[in-house]
Amino acid sequence: MRSPRGLAAIAGLALTFAVPAIPAAAAPAPAVPPEALAARAADQAALNGADRLAKGAGEAFVRTGVTPGGGGLYYASYQRTYHGLPVVGGDAVVVADGAGRVRGTEAAHTAPIAVGTQATLNAEQAGKIARGKVSTVDTATSPKLVVLAGDAPKLAYEVVVSGHNGGHPTKLHVFVDSATGAVLDTRDDVREAGTGNSYYAGTVAIDTSGSGSSYSMTDPGRRGIACGREGGSIFTKSSNTWGNGSGTDLETGCVDTLYSVQTEWKMLNDWLGRNGIDGAGGGFRASVGLNDVNAYWDGSSTHFGHSQDNQRQATPMDVVGHEFGHAIFQTTPGGAGSGNENGGLNESTGDIFGALTEYYANNPKDRPDFTVGEGVNLVGQGPIRYMYNPSQVGDPNCYSSSIPSTEVHAAAGPQNHWFYLLSQGSNASPASPTCNGSTVTGIGIQKAGKIFYNGLLKKTSSWNHRAARKATLEAAIALFPGSCTEFAATKAAWDAVSVAAVSGEPTCSGQPPAGNDYSLTLSPTSASVQPGQSATTTVTTRITSGTAQAVQLLATGLPEGAKATFNPASVQSGGTATLTITTSATTPQGTSQVTVTGDGTDADHTAQFSLTVGTGTPPPTGCDGIGEWDSAKAYAPNDVVGHNGHKWTSLWYSTGAEPGAPTSWAVWSDSGAC
């Protein structure tokens, strides 16, 4: 791209496919699903290091998931690696549409990485140092080498230590310098709420498992959702009637919990288009009976205690929605992150999902509101937080330079305030004071929720308020094309909480996206040659909107020893060229995916050409009785697949991360040949 268009340089990056002539009697080729087109385009952007996905020597990106958002967009998340080691804080997101066009990229900040990959400190010493950060240790993982990104990247050991610090639960990620033994950073998966809303929803329907005389508080249709005693088993019963309505009864606490999380699940689907709590059709277990005036998320499950007077379980809808909101934050791109500003946004995310769930339920026994913890009265002082006026309990209404050092629950104030203003407006009831004296008109909680959630899908591990501002403005344009009302409200709400404008943030013209564009296709899309032979394909461009533009052609992803030439080297859109790929006698046998890129004045597009040299025989695939890995399918932890003659167990959430690929360490574990 020769013109300085910033993100516009990749906004048109597309993956298109040639459509060969089909005899009249032949069945049409199956359509490529939009998610697959988006994922492939995102992969190409990650492979090429487009825009914010710049990478240094030895670095790569492995895709860990694709999440559908609104406006026909898909958000592909990536983990950066360095010589095969995970880069903590090096994650990225690519936004693409269902037509295979890249619409934007985001990446967590890190300085260039140039570190050794051999540790001086041994793993046993690192484990001992890490365990010393937790006063009462229950378990600790084996130390693993990672690169800790940031302003000064370091080779470090990561150890996850579970236990208690000062009576508080912790699941602490400790990063130990592999050379000096210094603790470089710590990140806690446990997110303590300190909030509650102890109402009981009355007689409600909940989804449980079983029949006849054997039932369980396990959701039969929502994978992972179940409720039981703290440290014990899931509740079971001979009848399908649960709880007695008492605030001290744990079974009743699980009724409230299941009702709330099942309602949140429905809200996520109906209002936001998200598939389950984790975005991949799954959820997490809940436990009641925690012997603490608290509730928390520990990175893999939720735990609910009781009020200080021990009369109510901390399991009302906004508490449950808040804790599972932490799970949503962790399973969107960028994970749980670290630092007080990121932590404040995480806490605010829990509050926002709690409010969204309350409004979706619209339960007459607990009217939807924007206060947090008023019902449970956790410590006898009423609400813990007021979203419409955080300063009512001493939390900041406005963003300032002190937020990065503010305690995380207080640091939730600015974004909570922003969401209320965007949803309800400054003159709603209750009124909400703005930091700049402006008047903000709300757009309603459903629209506000969609904008917030789609912004969250661009989160990276270095997420902050300015990044959230830019991402939500971009989401408003994508979700409501042709209208500036939602964009203007989003911007006004951020201005009203003192989050300043960000360089490169979008503007709104009130018109749907338009411009000069073209398509790029290949015919044929594949060829087989012997080493030393050549293959040709015709590159065809067609104007799809606007007027013609100059398009320069190039090819990447060639096998070793191969060269590509175009005749001509550039065309006006609407023209054609011939690509010739010439292999050498030493070009290794195998199949390569060659990417043909059209670098246009106003838009970029790509297409794939599959070149097989020699036999190109693929390795064996499949295992008896085990499903073959599917590049378009979403996988969750503990899923099992067959691929290349091996059995693989999923370690994390992924779509398109191939088992056995050099960068698949974060996603798949090799269970051996089958």
MOCORKA-V371770 format. One line per field, one symbol per residue. burial: + if it has 9 or more other C-alpha atoms within 8 Angstrom, else -. Layout:
burial=???
//
This chain:
burial=------++++++++++++---------------++++++++++-+++-+++-+-----++++++++++++--++++++++++-++++++++++++++++++++++++++++-+-----+-+-+-+++-+++--++-+--+--+-++++++--+++++++++++++---+++++++++++-+-+--++++++-+++++++-+-----+++----++++++--+++++++++---++-+-+---+---+-+++++++++++++++++-+++-++++++++++++++++++++--+++++++-++++++++--++++++++++++++++++++++++++++-++++++++++++++++++++--++---++-++++++++++--++++++++++---+++++---++-+-++++++++++++++++++++---++-++----++++++++++++++++++++++++++++++++++++++++++-++-++-+++++++++++--+--+----------++++++++++-+++-+++++-+++++++-+--++++++++--+---+-+-+--++++++++++++++++--+-++++++++++++++++++++++++++-+----+++--++++----++++--++++-+++++++++++++-+---++--++++----
//
